[in-house]
Amino acid sequence: MKKFQKILWPTDFSNPSYKALEAALDLARTYKAELTLMHVIPPMPSLSGPELPGSFDAGRFQSALEKSALSSMENVKKKRIPRGVKVRSLIVPGSPAHEITEVARKKRFDLIVIATHGQAGFRHLLFGSVAEKVMRHSTVPVLIIRSPHSSK
């Protein structure tokens, strides 16, 4: 088995993603690997039309999303990462599956540990699964941790 030195944990700050963090932490401790926490801020949808309030400021909204992500990332580092684990954090804008696979490839990660939310039916058909897309397009091994609520 390959020794993991760099592990990527993408998160949307959901409960299922924290289950994946537990697995990523176990691997990071076992292999004394560096763990990178990653959050992707999706692009703003194009908003226009008479139904929108004139005071909506997309730039300010995007800035608020970034500030919230930074705060959430710091909270994860303080409350969920034990001492002794080498950790970095990364927040990037873009399409989540694409950015995760590109960062993993470009920065030469050894493993991606990601959660699946277990969506099924119409919701899965409409939105797809970021974990599934990452698995299909990644050049890096992917460990998918199923949500406890995932359907079989």
ABEGO torsion letter per residue (X at the ends): XBBBABBBBBBAGBAAAAAAAAAAAAAAAAAGBBBBBBBBBBBBBBBBEAABBAABBAAAAAAAAAAAAAAAAAAAAAAABBBGBBBBBBBBBEBAAAAAAAAAAAAGBABBBBBBAGBBEAAAAAAEBAAAAAAAABABBBBBBBBAABBX
